Amino acid sequence: MRKFVLTLAFTMLATASITSAAFGQTVPGPVEPQKIPAAYTHAYIPVGFDSNDDVEVVLEGMFSSSCWRPADIQVAVDHDQRKVFVGPAAYMFPQRLCAQMIMPFDRVVSLGMLKAGVYELVQATDGAVLGKIPVAAATTDAPDDFTYAPVSQAFFKAGTGSGELMIVGNFPNNCMSLDEVRVGVQKDVVVVQPIAKVEKRRDCKDGSFPFNSSTIVNFIPNGRYLMHVRSANAKSINTLIDVL
């Protein structure tokens, strides 16, 4: 009986293969996604960069279904005209079963160091001006005005017109500690500066020393914001939040 079942299965498989070949049918394979120009609808631009900072902005847009994915962004800077051009693109997966719904997406875009001045952020795909980037002249040779704590994660728990900001990270030695957390609320950006201090002691030990901090932020108007948390080594944590 077992031999008969196996023989029947192989016969059916062979018949299906011959039939497909006879009618010129092939089993469809995966289709490569199409890369096409995209567009962003909003730019979150922190205020406070100077000419020796790596300037970062966060761009946000909307896809019409789940078949879209963000692709790379081309950046070109015209320092003479004080313009920054961004060329967003997206991947469209044509054979996927798509959920027809609005899908927000965002990207952190590094613009590098910019000369002092006010730059226009222009979307190259349609010429739309997404915003203006103010860059102040650096007043020191140091890469940052402060020594920032090495933040690895940041969270925001929204309340009514306020919220709780939580940051966590690890200091590289036990002589570093968190001195203060400065929070500035801008038009659509909450800038967080976790300032560290270093004790000058002979018994400092290298290693990994966890820290955490919680700060209540009051009087934030309702809306959507970028939470831009500065960190050590010119890094930052960028999260989009909603304040009720």
Order of alpha helices (4+ residues) and beta strands (2+ residues): alpha-beta-beta-beta-beta-beta-beta-beta-beta-beta-beta-beta-beta-beta-beta-beta
